[in-house]
Amino acid sequence: MKKTQLHSRGLAALQRSLGEVPFIGTITPVDPPPHIHRPDACLRVDLSNGHLILLIEMRSNGQPRHARSAVNRLLEYFLMEPEACGILIAPYISSASAEICTQAGVSYLDLAGNCRLTFQQVYIHQQGRPNPFSRRRELASLYPPAAGRILRTPLEAPFRPWKPLPLAATAQVS
């Protein structure tokens, strides 16, 4: 999914999720505070008792390593802007990635409908929806033809000591 698609669909999903909360007023995009790096999006949420700044990191992949990098980025933002809240948005966030976000105190939302949004008096938690973006990929061969030739050559002459260049020449590989 392209970054622009993720950005528009992610913000729309966030607005849908927060739009169901009765004490949340308007949600408007704002510029991030001047002393922090630019997050992917920054929103001002008007609540019945004040307002809240949401700093949003978007990732095109919700695997744990991507979630960790986004969480680390959000934690850097919190050092500069401690009153802000962070949200990770991805097409699909696995349970391992969700656990990483939960332990760090970061909210998350995916385009499948799974989310955990916690800030001030807001708590929205939905889980268990399957990944609509999964696709089956064909398993690559563990032994392509060149690898097979390299493995077969020492087995044909087991008592001969092999060095890389003569092995490559005998197996006819580069």
VMD Tcl script that builds the backbone (N, CA, C; Angstrom):
set m [mol new atoms 522]
animate dup $m
set s [atomselect $m all]
$s set {name element resname resid chain x y z} {
  {N N MET 1 A 0.841 -1.161 0.000}
  {CA C MET 1 A 0.000 0.000 0.000}
  {C C MET 1 A 0.899 1.241 0.000}
  {N N LYS 2 A 0.543 2.198 -0.833}
  {CA C LYS 2 A 1.336 3.417 -0.942}
  {C C LYS 2 A 1.121 4.303 0.278}
  {N N LYS 3 A 2.118 5.133 0.540}
  {CA C LYS 3 A 2.104 5.990 1.722}
  {C C LYS 3 A 0.905 6.955 1.701}
  {N N THR 4 A 0.563 7.499 0.533}
  {CA C THR 4 A -0.560 8.428 0.466}
  {C C THR 4 A -1.890 7.729 0.735}
  {N N GLN 5 A -2.032 6.487 0.221}
  {CA C GLN 5 A -3.246 5.715 0.493}
  {C C GLN 5 A -3.356 5.394 1.972}
  {N N LEU 6 A -2.238 4.959 2.552}
  {CA C LEU 6 A -2.223 4.634 3.975}
  {C C LEU 6 A -2.557 5.865 4.805}
  {N N HIS 7 A -2.006 6.999 4.423}
  {CA C HIS 7 A -2.241 8.242 5.162}
  {C C HIS 7 A -3.725 8.598 5.158}
  {N N SER 8 A -4.338 8.617 3.987}
  {CA C SER 8 A -5.754 9.017 3.913}
  {C C SER 8 A -6.668 7.974 4.551}
  {N N ARG 9 A -6.426 6.692 4.278}
  {CA C ARG 9 A -7.278 5.651 4.857}
  {C C ARG 9 A -7.077 5.525 6.362}
  {N N GLY 10 A -5.837 5.712 6.820}
  {CA C GLY 10 A -5.553 5.639 8.251}
  {C C GLY 10 A -6.221 6.757 9.026}
  {N N LEU 11 A -6.125 7.983 8.516}
  {CA C LEU 11 A -6.765 9.107 9.201}
  {C C LEU 11 A -8.285 8.978 9.172}
  {N N ALA 12 A -8.823 8.447 8.072}
  {CA C ALA 12 A -10.275 8.235 8.000}
  {C C ALA 12 A -10.712 7.182 9.023}
  {N N ALA 13 A -9.949 6.099 9.159}
  {CA C ALA 13 A -10.278 5.058 10.142}
  {C C ALA 13 A -10.187 5.605 11.562}
  {N N LEU 14 A -9.195 6.435 11.825}
  {CA C LEU 14 A -9.059 7.040 13.148}
  {C C LEU 14 A -10.232 7.965 13.445}
  {N N GLN 15 A -10.632 8.752 12.472}
  {CA C GLN 15 A -11.778 9.649 12.675}
  {C C GLN 15 A -13.065 8.859 12.878}
  {N N ARG 16 A -13.222 7.729 12.166}
  {CA C ARG 16 A -14.399 6.881 12.375}
  {C C ARG 16 A -14.415 6.322 13.792}
  {N N SER 17 A -13.258 5.841 14.253}
  {CA C SER 17 A -13.194 5.248 15.596}
  {C C SER 17 A -13.454 6.291 16.670}
  {N N LEU 18 A -12.871 7.458 16.531}
  {CA C LEU 18 A -13.050 8.504 17.542}
  {C C LEU 18 A -14.392 9.216 17.403}
  {N N GLY 19 A -14.989 9.154 16.213}
  {CA C GLY 19 A -16.272 9.818 15.993}
  {C C GLY 19 A -17.407 9.188 16.771}
  {N N GLU 20 A -17.239 7.948 17.211}
  {CA C GLU 20 A -18.283 7.254 17.968}
  {C C GLU 20 A -18.285 7.639 19.449}
  {N N VAL 21 A -17.244 8.328 19.905}
  {CA C VAL 21 A -17.149 8.712 21.314}
  {C C VAL 21 A -17.924 10.016 21.501}
  {N N PRO 22 A -18.924 10.028 22.404}
  {CA C PRO 22 A -19.805 11.185 22.497}
  {C C PRO 22 A -19.142 12.470 22.999}
  {N N PHE 23 A -18.107 12.394 23.817}
  {CA C PHE 23 A -17.530 13.617 24.375}
  {C C PHE 23 A -16.351 14.148 23.558}
  {N N ILE 24 A -16.095 13.560 22.385}
  {CA C ILE 24 A -15.057 14.088 21.496}
  {C C ILE 24 A -15.719 15.013 20.492}
  {N N GLY 25 A -15.178 16.216 20.430}
  {CA C GLY 25 A -15.705 17.214 19.502}
  {C C GLY 25 A -15.038 17.092 18.146}
  {N N THR 26 A -14.433 18.181 17.702}
  {CA C THR 26 A -13.815 18.202 16.380}
  {C C THR 26 A -12.407 17.609 16.421}
  {N N ILE 27 A -12.033 17.047 15.290}
  {CA C ILE 27 A -10.683 16.504 15.105}
  {C C ILE 27 A -10.104 17.235 13.905}
  {N N THR 28 A -9.066 18.034 14.155}
  {CA C THR 28 A -8.505 18.854 13.093}
  {C C THR 28 A -7.002 18.607 12.951}
  {N N PRO 29 A -6.515 18.561 11.717}
  {CA C PRO 29 A -5.070 18.448 11.516}
  {C C PRO 29 A -4.387 19.756 11.909}
  {N N VAL 30 A -3.255 19.653 12.562}
  {CA C VAL 30 A -2.474 20.830 12.957}
  {C C VAL 30 A -1.006 20.566 12.648}
  {N N ASP 31 A -0.228 21.629 12.668}
  {CA C ASP 31 A 1.217 21.475 12.536}
  {C C ASP 31 A 1.768 20.967 13.852}
  {N N PRO 32 A 2.766 20.104 13.804}
  {CA C PRO 32 A 3.338 19.604 15.053}
  {C C PRO 32 A 4.042 20.736 15.801}
  {N N PRO 33 A 4.242 20.563 17.096}
  {CA C PRO 33 A 4.984 21.572 17.842}
  {C C PRO 33 A 6.350 21.808 17.197}
  {N N PRO 34 A 6.852 23.041 17.250}
  {CA C PRO 34 A 8.060 23.373 16.480}
  {C C PRO 34 A 9.336 22.679 16.948}
  {N N HIS 35 A 9.388 22.196 18.159}
  {CA C HIS 35 A 10.625 21.640 18.678}
  {C C HIS 35 A 10.749 20.132 18.499}
  {N N ILE 36 A 9.856 19.500 17.745}
  {CA C ILE 36 A 9.996 18.062 17.511}
  {C C ILE 36 A 10.088 17.801 16.014}
  {N N HIS 37 A 10.634 16.652 15.654}
  {CA C HIS 37 A 10.681 16.244 14.247}
  {C C HIS 37 A 9.250 16.051 13.759}
  {N N ARG 38 A 9.100 16.033 12.480}
  {CA C ARG 38 A 7.759 15.948 11.922}
  {C C ARG 38 A 7.232 14.512 11.944}
  {N N PRO 39 A 6.165 14.258 12.703}
  {CA C PRO 39 A 5.500 12.954 12.599}
  {C C PRO 39 A 4.731 12.893 11.286}
  {N N ASP 40 A 4.194 11.717 10.969}
  {CA C ASP 40 A 3.444 11.577 9.718}
  {C C ASP 40 A 2.160 12.392 9.738}
  {N N ALA 41 A 1.574 12.552 10.905}
  {CA C ALA 41 A 0.375 13.385 11.043}
  {C C ALA 41 A 0.296 13.874 12.483}
  {N N CYS 42 A -0.349 15.004 12.633}
  {CA C CYS 42 A -0.545 15.582 13.963}
  {C C CYS 42 A -1.984 16.112 14.003}
  {N N LEU 43 A -2.764 15.650 14.974}
  {CA C LEU 43 A -4.168 16.030 15.072}
  {C C LEU 43 A -4.450 16.677 16.427}
  {N N ARG 44 A -5.363 17.632 16.406}
  {CA C ARG 44 A -5.860 18.227 17.641}
  {C C ARG 44 A -7.275 17.693 17.850}
  {N N VAL 45 A -7.487 17.074 18.995}
  {CA C VAL 45 A -8.785 16.495 19.329}
  {C C VAL 45 A -9.388 17.327 20.443}
  {N N ASP 46 A -10.564 17.889 20.184}
  {CA C ASP 46 A -11.251 18.676 21.201}
  {C C ASP 46 A -12.121 17.752 22.043}
  {N N LEU 47 A -11.847 17.749 23.333}
  {CA C LEU 47 A -12.612 16.947 24.286}
  {C C LEU 47 A -13.528 17.866 25.075}
  {N N SER 48 A -14.419 17.281 25.851}
  {CA C SER 48 A -15.338 18.094 26.647}
  {C C SER 48 A -14.605 18.892 27.725}
  {N N ASN 49 A -13.434 18.424 28.154}
  {CA C ASN 49 A -12.704 19.125 29.213}
  {C C ASN 49 A -11.372 19.685 28.735}
  {N N GLY 50 A -11.203 19.956 27.467}
  {CA C GLY 50 A -9.959 20.522 26.944}
  {C C GLY 50 A -9.653 19.972 25.561}
  {N N HIS 51 A -8.385 19.923 25.254}
  {CA C HIS 51 A -7.980 19.379 23.963}
  {C C HIS 51 A -6.770 18.471 24.150}
  {N N LEU 52 A -6.456 17.754 23.093}
  {CA C LEU 52 A -5.399 16.757 23.123}
  {C C LEU 52 A -4.693 16.770 21.776}
  {N N ILE 53 A -3.369 16.597 21.793}
  {CA C ILE 53 A -2.594 16.510 20.561}
  {C C ILE 53 A -2.219 15.049 20.332}
  {N N LEU 54 A -2.544 14.540 19.148}
  {CA C LEU 54 A -2.195 13.168 18.762}
  {C C LEU 54 A -1.072 13.222 17.732}
  {N N LEU 55 A 0.037 12.558 18.030}
  {CA C LEU 55 A 1.142 12.433 17.092}
  {C C LEU 55 A 1.063 11.040 16.482}
  {N N ILE 56 A 1.037 10.977 15.156}
  {CA C ILE 56 A 0.749 9.726 14.463}
  {C C ILE 56 A 1.937 9.308 13.603}
  {N N GLU 57 A 2.353 8.070 13.781}
  {CA C GLU 57 A 3.364 7.446 12.928}
  {C C GLU 57 A 2.659 6.395 12.090}
  {N N MET 58 A 2.904 6.416 10.788}
  {CA C MET 58 A 2.289 5.437 9.894}
  {C C MET 58 A 3.368 4.553 9.299}
  {N N ARG 59 A 3.088 3.276 9.228}
  {CA C ARG 59 A 4.002 2.308 8.640}
  {C C ARG 59 A 3.228 1.470 7.628}
  {N N SER 60 A 3.846 1.218 6.488}
  {CA C SER 60 A 3.175 0.413 5.459}
  {C C SER 60 A 3.203 -1.066 5.804}
  {N N ASN 61 A 3.916 -1.411 6.870}
  {CA C ASN 61 A 3.993 -2.800 7.315}
  {C C ASN 61 A 3.905 -2.797 8.838}
  {N N GLY 62 A 3.071 -3.647 9.395}
  {CA C GLY 62 A 2.877 -3.673 10.838}
  {C C GLY 62 A 3.636 -4.772 11.555}
  {N N GLN 63 A 4.659 -5.333 10.917}
  {CA C GLN 63 A 5.446 -6.383 11.568}
  {C C GLN 63 A 6.164 -5.808 12.785}
  {N N PRO 64 A 6.547 -6.669 13.724}
  {CA C PRO 64 A 7.157 -6.180 14.972}
  {C C PRO 64 A 8.364 -5.264 14.791}
  {N N ARG 65 A 9.230 -5.531 13.829}
  {CA C ARG 65 A 10.396 -4.659 13.687}
  {C C ARG 65 A 9.989 -3.264 13.239}
  {N N HIS 66 A 8.970 -3.163 12.403}
  {CA C HIS 66 A 8.475 -1.854 11.979}
  {C C HIS 66 A 7.743 -1.166 13.134}
  {N N ALA 67 A 7.021 -1.959 13.907}
  {CA C ALA 67 A 6.314 -1.395 15.066}
  {C C ALA 67 A 7.314 -0.859 16.086}
  {N N ARG 68 A 8.407 -1.582 16.306}
  {CA C ARG 68 A 9.427 -1.111 17.254}
  {C C ARG 68 A 10.021 0.221 16.819}
  {N N SER 69 A 10.310 0.349 15.525}
  {CA C SER 69 A 10.891 1.609 15.051}
  {C C SER 69 A 9.898 2.757 15.197}
  {N N ALA 70 A 8.621 2.499 14.916}
  {CA C ALA 70 A 7.609 3.545 15.070}
  {C C ALA 70 A 7.430 3.919 16.534}
  {N N VAL 71 A 7.423 2.917 17.416}
  {CA C VAL 71 A 7.279 3.180 18.852}
  {C C VAL 71 A 8.469 3.985 19.357}
  {N N ASN 72 A 9.673 3.631 18.918}
  {CA C ASN 72 A 10.846 4.399 19.331}
  {C C ASN 72 A 10.761 5.843 18.861}
  {N N ARG 73 A 10.268 6.033 17.672}
  {CA C ARG 73 A 10.098 7.397 17.141}
  {C C ARG 73 A 9.080 8.169 17.974}
  {N N LEU 74 A 7.977 7.507 18.318}
  {CA C LEU 74 A 6.960 8.168 19.136}
  {C C LEU 74 A 7.487 8.480 20.531}
  {N N LEU 75 A 8.286 7.586 21.089}
  {CA C LEU 75 A 8.864 7.850 22.409}
  {C C LEU 75 A 9.814 9.044 22.369}
  {N N GLU 76 A 10.508 9.234 21.249}
  {CA C GLU 76 A 11.337 10.428 21.093}
  {C C GLU 76 A 10.464 11.681 21.094}
  {N N TYR 77 A 9.311 11.616 20.435}
  {CA C TYR 77 A 8.393 12.760 20.436}
  {C C TYR 77 A 7.917 13.073 21.843}
  {N N PHE 78 A 7.646 12.016 22.627}
  {CA C PHE 78 A 7.134 12.233 23.990}
  {C C PHE 78 A 8.152 12.938 24.867}
  {N N LEU 79 A 9.435 12.752 24.604}
  {CA C LEU 79 A 10.453 13.452 25.382}
  {C C LEU 79 A 10.354 14.959 25.171}
  {N N MET 80 A 9.995 15.356 23.967}
  {CA C MET 80 A 9.883 16.778 23.640}
  {C C MET 80 A 8.499 17.342 23.961}
  {N N GLU 81 A 7.488 16.505 23.852}
  {CA C GLU 81 A 6.096 16.942 24.038}
  {C C GLU 81 A 5.385 15.928 24.923}
  {N N PRO 82 A 5.591 15.976 26.246}
  {CA C PRO 82 A 5.066 14.925 27.124}
  {C C PRO 82 A 3.540 14.864 27.207}
  {N N GLU 83 A 2.842 15.942 26.890}
  {CA C GLU 83 A 1.371 15.918 26.970}
  {C C GLU 83 A 0.730 15.260 25.754}
  {N N ALA 84 A 1.492 15.058 24.701}
  {CA C ALA 84 A 0.936 14.478 23.474}
  {C C ALA 84 A 0.742 12.973 23.641}
  {N N CYS 85 A -0.098 12.419 22.775}
  {CA C CYS 85 A -0.336 10.976 22.739}
  {C C CYS 85 A 0.088 10.467 21.368}
  {N N GLY 86 A 0.583 9.247 21.330}
  {CA C GLY 86 A 1.067 8.688 20.076}
  {C C GLY 86 A 0.202 7.541 19.594}
  {N N ILE 87 A 0.103 7.436 18.269}
  {CA C ILE 87 A -0.668 6.366 17.650}
  {C C ILE 87 A 0.139 5.806 16.484}
  {N N LEU 88 A 0.223 4.490 16.416}
  {CA C LEU 88 A 0.813 3.801 15.274}
  {C C LEU 88 A -0.327 3.340 14.385}
  {N N ILE 89 A -0.241 3.660 13.105}
  {CA C ILE 89 A -1.249 3.226 12.133}
  {C C ILE 89 A -0.536 2.411 11.059}
  {N N ALA 90 A -1.077 1.232 10.757}
  {CA C ALA 90 A -0.527 0.340 9.730}
  {C C ALA 90 A -1.691 -0.404 9.081}
  {N N PRO 91 A -1.473 -1.009 7.914}
  {CA C PRO 91 A -2.557 -1.777 7.297}
  {C C PRO 91 A -3.051 -2.911 8.191}
  {N N TYR 92 A -2.118 -3.633 8.830}
  {CA C TYR 92 A -2.510 -4.678 9.768}
  {C C TYR 92 A -1.446 -4.763 10.849}
  {N N ILE 93 A -1.872 -4.799 12.097}
  {CA C ILE 93 A -0.954 -4.890 13.231}
  {C C ILE 93 A -1.165 -6.243 13.885}
  {N N SER 94 A -0.108 -7.037 13.892}
  {CA C SER 94 A -0.187 -8.384 14.468}
  {C C SER 94 A -0.275 -8.290 15.988}
  {N N SER 95 A -0.568 -9.413 16.623}
  {CA C SER 95 A -0.670 -9.417 18.080}
  {C C SER 95 A 0.678 -9.116 18.727}
  {N N ALA 96 A 1.777 -9.556 18.111}
  {CA C ALA 96 A 3.110 -9.245 18.653}
  {C C ALA 96 A 3.385 -7.745 18.571}
  {N N SER 97 A 3.018 -7.123 17.469}
  {CA C SER 97 A 3.199 -5.675 17.331}
  {C C SER 97 A 2.280 -4.925 18.288}
  {N N ALA 98 A 1.078 -5.432 18.468}
  {CA C ALA 98 A 0.146 -4.806 19.409}
  {C C ALA 98 A 0.709 -4.861 20.828}
  {N N GLU 99 A 1.339 -5.970 21.176}
  {CA C GLU 99 A 1.945 -6.101 22.505}
  {C C GLU 99 A 3.098 -5.115 22.690}
  {N N ILE 100 A 3.889 -4.897 21.641}
  {CA C ILE 100 A 4.986 -3.927 21.692}
  {C C ILE 100 A 4.430 -2.534 21.959}
  {N N CYS 101 A 3.362 -2.177 21.256}
  {CA C CYS 101 A 2.740 -0.862 21.449}
  {C C CYS 101 A 2.158 -0.735 22.850}
  {N N THR 102 A 1.483 -1.767 23.325}
  {CA C THR 102 A 0.848 -1.736 24.637}
  {C C THR 102 A 1.887 -1.562 25.735}
  {N N GLN 103 A 2.982 -2.298 25.647}
  {CA C GLN 103 A 4.016 -2.190 26.671}
  {C C GLN 103 A 4.667 -0.819 26.692}
  {N N ALA 104 A 4.746 -0.167 25.535}
  {CA C ALA 104 A 5.356 1.159 25.466}
  {C C ALA 104 A 4.364 2.272 25.782}
  {N N GLY 105 A 3.087 1.939 25.928}
  {CA C GLY 105 A 2.081 2.967 26.204}
  {C C GLY 105 A 1.673 3.757 24.983}
  {N N VAL 106 A 1.776 3.130 23.817}
  {CA C VAL 106 A 1.424 3.774 22.551}
  {C C VAL 106 A 0.143 3.148 22.029}
  {N N SER 107 A -0.756 3.957 21.541}
  {CA C SER 107 A -1.985 3.453 20.940}
  {C C SER 107 A -1.693 2.947 19.528}
  {N N TYR 108 A -2.587 2.105 19.017}
  {CA C TYR 108 A -2.414 1.611 17.652}
  {C C TYR 108 A -3.767 1.441 16.995}
  {N N LEU 109 A -3.732 1.442 15.660}
  {CA C LEU 109 A -4.945 1.275 14.859}
  {C C LEU 109 A -4.518 0.678 13.531}
  {N N ASP 110 A -5.264 -0.316 13.051}
  {CA C ASP 110 A -4.974 -0.837 11.718}
  {C C ASP 110 A -6.208 -0.711 10.838}
  {N N LEU 111 A -6.011 -0.880 9.557}
  {CA C LEU 111 A -7.100 -0.698 8.600}
  {C C LEU 111 A -8.065 -1.872 8.580}
  {N N ALA 112 A -7.729 -2.962 9.264}
  {CA C ALA 112 A -8.643 -4.098 9.378}
  {C C ALA 112 A -9.723 -3.824 10.426}
  {N N GLY 113 A -9.488 -2.861 11.307}
  {CA C GLY 113 A -10.457 -2.529 12.349}
  {C C GLY 113 A -9.982 -2.847 13.747}
  {N N ASN 114 A -8.801 -3.437 13.889}
  {CA C ASN 114 A -8.245 -3.695 15.211}
  {C C ASN 114 A -7.637 -2.401 15.741}
  {N N CYS 115 A -7.853 -2.121 17.007}
  {CA C CYS 115 A -7.274 -0.901 17.567}
  {C C CYS 115 A -7.227 -0.978 19.087}
  {N N ARG 116 A -6.391 -0.158 19.635}
  {CA C ARG 116 A -6.333 0.089 21.079}
  {C C ARG 116 A -5.955 1.553 21.217}
  {N N LEU 117 A -6.951 2.369 21.450}
  {CA C LEU 117 A -6.764 3.808 21.578}
  {C C LEU 117 A -6.979 4.178 23.037}
  {N N THR 118 A -5.927 4.615 23.697}
  {CA C THR 118 A -6.023 4.985 25.105}
  {C C THR 118 A -5.350 6.332 25.314}
  {N N PHE 119 A -6.123 7.298 25.717}
  {CA C PHE 119 A -5.596 8.596 26.116}
  {C C PHE 119 A -6.664 9.321 26.905}
  {N N GLN 120 A -6.225 10.010 27.944}
  {CA C GLN 120 A -7.093 10.670 28.905}
  {C C GLN 120 A -8.259 9.757 29.279}
  {N N GLN 121 A -9.505 10.170 29.023}
  {CA C GLN 121 A -10.633 9.328 29.413}
  {C C GLN 121 A -11.143 8.451 28.269}
  {N N VAL 122 A -10.406 8.363 27.170}
  {CA C VAL 122 A -10.806 7.550 26.022}
  {C C VAL 122 A -10.132 6.184 26.101}
  {N N TYR 123 A -10.919 5.137 25.941}
  {CA C TYR 123 A -10.378 3.780 25.852}
  {C C TYR 123 A -11.225 3.010 24.849}
  {N N ILE 124 A -10.646 2.705 23.698}
  {CA C ILE 124 A -11.311 1.923 22.665}
  {C C ILE 124 A -10.401 0.745 22.353}
  {N N HIS 125 A -10.931 -0.467 22.471}
  {CA C HIS 125 A -10.130 -1.661 22.217}
  {C C HIS 125 A -10.957 -2.639 21.393}
  {N N GLN 126 A -10.487 -2.923 20.194}
  {CA C GLN 126 A -11.127 -3.901 19.319}
  {C C GLN 126 A -10.032 -4.810 18.783}
  {N N GLN 127 A -10.267 -6.101 18.830}
  {CA C GLN 127 A -9.264 -7.031 18.310}
  {C C GLN 127 A -9.939 -8.253 17.733}
  {N N GLY 128 A -9.159 -9.050 17.025}
  {CA C GLY 128 A -9.668 -10.308 16.484}
  {C C GLY 128 A -10.088 -10.251 15.039}
  {N N ARG 129 A -9.974 -9.117 14.411}
  {CA C ARG 129 A -10.344 -9.055 13.006}
  {C C ARG 129 A -9.188 -9.555 12.153}
  {N N PRO 130 A -9.464 -10.382 11.142}
  {CA C PRO 130 A -8.385 -10.977 10.345}
  {C C PRO 130 A -7.724 -9.953 9.424}
  {N N ASN 131 A -6.555 -10.320 8.941}
  {CA C ASN 131 A -5.785 -9.460 8.053}
  {C C ASN 131 A -6.367 -9.510 6.643}
  {N N PRO 132 A -6.975 -8.429 6.156}
  {CA C PRO 132 A -7.523 -8.443 4.801}
  {C C PRO 132 A -6.448 -8.235 3.736}
  {N N PHE 133 A -5.238 -7.900 4.150}
  {CA C PHE 133 A -4.173 -7.590 3.208}
  {C C PHE 133 A -3.193 -8.743 3.026}
  {N N SER 134 A -3.473 -9.889 3.641}
  {CA C SER 134 A -2.539 -11.007 3.515}
  {C C SER 134 A -2.648 -11.607 2.121}
  {N N ARG 135 A -1.526 -12.076 1.649}
  {CA C ARG 135 A -1.522 -12.735 0.344}
  {C C ARG 135 A -0.556 -13.894 0.406}
  {N N ARG 136 A -0.917 -14.954 -0.269}
  {CA C ARG 136 A -0.086 -16.147 -0.289}
  {C C ARG 136 A 1.022 -15.946 -1.312}
  {N N ARG 137 A 2.239 -16.188 -0.873}
  {CA C ARG 137 A 3.369 -16.113 -1.771}
  {C C ARG 137 A 3.920 -17.510 -1.975}
  {N N GLU 138 A 4.401 -17.753 -3.155}
  {CA C GLU 138 A 4.945 -19.054 -3.459}
  {C C GLU 138 A 6.284 -19.224 -2.748}
  {N N LEU 139 A 6.509 -20.404 -2.215}
  {CA C LEU 139 A 7.745 -20.686 -1.506}
  {C C LEU 139 A 8.896 -20.757 -2.502}
  {N N ALA 140 A 9.937 -20.003 -2.228}
  {CA C ALA 140 A 11.118 -20.031 -3.084}
  {C C ALA 140 A 11.872 -21.336 -2.846}
  {N N SER 141 A 12.526 -21.797 -3.852}
  {CA C SER 141 A 13.284 -23.035 -3.735}
  {C C SER 141 A 14.478 -22.821 -2.812}
  {N N LEU 142 A 14.693 -23.763 -1.914}
  {CA C LEU 142 A 15.838 -23.670 -1.016}
  {C C LEU 142 A 17.144 -23.956 -1.739}
  {N N TYR 143 A 17.063 -24.729 -2.810}
  {CA C TYR 143 A 18.260 -25.097 -3.548}
  {C C TYR 143 A 18.091 -24.751 -5.021}
  {N N PRO 144 A 18.443 -23.537 -5.397}
  {CA C PRO 144 A 18.407 -23.225 -6.832}
  {C C PRO 144 A 19.485 -24.039 -7.554}
  {N N PRO 145 A 19.457 -24.092 -8.876}
  {CA C PRO 145 A 20.386 -24.948 -9.619}
  {C C PRO 145 A 21.861 -24.712 -9.270}
  {N N ALA 146 A 22.283 -23.478 -9.118}
  {CA C ALA 146 A 23.694 -23.212 -8.813}
  {C C ALA 146 A 24.053 -23.766 -7.435}
  {N N ALA 147 A 23.176 -23.622 -6.468}
  {CA C ALA 147 A 23.446 -24.144 -5.127}
  {C C ALA 147 A 23.523 -25.655 -5.152}
  {N N GLY 148 A 22.705 -26.287 -5.949}
  {CA C GLY 148 A 22.747 -27.741 -6.075}
  {C C GLY 148 A 24.070 -28.219 -6.652}
  {N N ARG 149 A 24.579 -27.483 -7.661}
  {CA C ARG 149 A 25.870 -27.861 -8.256}
  {C C ARG 149 A 27.001 -27.689 -7.251}
  {N N ILE 150 A 26.938 -26.614 -6.454}
  {CA C ILE 150 A 27.986 -26.381 -5.454}
  {C C ILE 150 A 27.951 -27.477 -4.396}
  {N N LEU 151 A 26.778 -27.896 -3.963}
  {CA C LEU 151 A 26.681 -28.958 -2.959}
  {C C LEU 151 A 27.097 -30.321 -3.511}
  {N N ARG 152 A 26.771 -30.569 -4.764}
  {CA C ARG 152 A 27.052 -31.864 -5.355}
  {C C ARG 152 A 28.552 -32.077 -5.597}
  {N N THR 153 A 29.273 -31.016 -5.945}
  {CA C THR 153 A 30.696 -31.141 -6.291}
  {C C THR 153 A 31.533 -31.714 -5.145}
  {N N PRO 154 A 31.487 -31.200 -3.912}
  {CA C PRO 154 A 32.294 -31.807 -2.838}
  {C C PRO 154 A 31.821 -33.210 -2.474}
  {N N LEU 155 A 30.541 -33.500 -2.694}
  {CA C LEU 155 A 30.056 -34.841 -2.373}
  {C C LEU 155 A 30.576 -35.891 -3.364}
  {N N GLU 156 A 30.864 -35.451 -4.597}
  {CA C GLU 156 A 31.395 -36.372 -5.591}
  {C C GLU 156 A 32.869 -36.687 -5.329}
  {N N ALA 157 A 33.603 -35.764 -4.709}
  {CA C ALA 157 A 35.020 -35.984 -4.358}
  {C C ALA 157 A 35.187 -35.633 -2.882}
  {N N PRO 158 A 34.733 -36.514 -1.958}
  {CA C PRO 158 A 34.683 -36.158 -0.544}
  {C C PRO 158 A 36.042 -36.009 0.129}
  {N N PHE 159 A 37.091 -36.625 -0.409}
  {CA C PHE 159 A 38.385 -36.565 0.277}
  {C C PHE 159 A 39.291 -35.462 -0.264}
  {N N ARG 160 A 38.825 -34.769 -1.245}
  {CA C ARG 160 A 39.606 -33.675 -1.806}
  {C C ARG 160 A 39.337 -32.402 -1.010}
  {N N PRO 161 A 40.369 -31.674 -0.570}
  {CA C PRO 161 A 40.124 -30.389 0.104}
  {C C PRO 161 A 39.735 -29.335 -0.933}
  {N N TRP 162 A 38.668 -28.597 -0.637}
  {CA C TRP 162 A 38.148 -27.618 -1.592}
  {C C TRP 162 A 38.384 -26.207 -1.084}
  {N N LYS 163 A 38.786 -25.354 -1.999}
  {CA C LYS 163 A 38.885 -23.914 -1.740}
  {C C LYS 163 A 37.832 -23.256 -2.624}
  {N N PRO 164 A 37.438 -22.042 -2.283}
  {CA C PRO 164 A 36.308 -21.423 -3.004}
  {C C PRO 164 A 36.495 -21.302 -4.517}
  {N N LEU 165 A 37.626 -20.828 -4.981}
  {CA C LEU 165 A 37.779 -20.621 -6.433}
  {C C LEU 165 A 37.791 -21.928 -7.217}
  {N N PRO 166 A 38.560 -22.960 -6.785}
  {CA C PRO 166 A 38.480 -24.215 -7.543}
  {C C PRO 166 A 37.096 -24.862 -7.476}
  {N N LEU 167 A 36.409 -24.718 -6.331}
  {CA C LEU 167 A 35.053 -25.251 -6.218}
  {C C LEU 167 A 34.115 -24.577 -7.181}
  {N N ALA 168 A 34.210 -23.261 -7.279}
  {CA C ALA 168 A 33.349 -22.507 -8.209}
  {C C ALA 168 A 33.641 -22.874 -9.649}
  {N N ALA 169 A 34.920 -23.062 -9.972}
  {CA C ALA 169 A 35.281 -23.441 -11.349}
  {C C ALA 169 A 34.762 -24.831 -11.697}
  {N N THR 170 A 34.923 -25.777 -10.773}
  {CA C THR 170 A 34.477 -27.146 -11.022}
  {C C THR 170 A 32.960 -27.224 -11.104}
  {N N ALA 171 A 32.256 -26.466 -10.264}
  {CA C ALA 171 A 30.791 -26.476 -10.264}
  {C C ALA 171 A 30.207 -25.603 -11.369}
  {N N GLN 172 A 31.045 -24.843 -12.050}
  {CA C GLN 172 A 30.642 -23.948 -13.126}
  {C C GLN 172 A 29.656 -22.880 -12.662}
  {N N VAL 173 A 30.037 -22.248 -11.550}
  {CA C VAL 173 A 29.253 -21.118 -11.037}
  {C C VAL 173 A 30.199 -19.942 -10.826}
  {N N SER 174 A 29.648 -18.764 -10.727}
  {CA C SER 174 A 30.504 -17.587 -10.515}
  {C C SER 174 A 30.718 -17.342 -9.030}
}
mol reanalyze $m
mol bondsrecalc $m
mol representation Tube
mol addrep $m
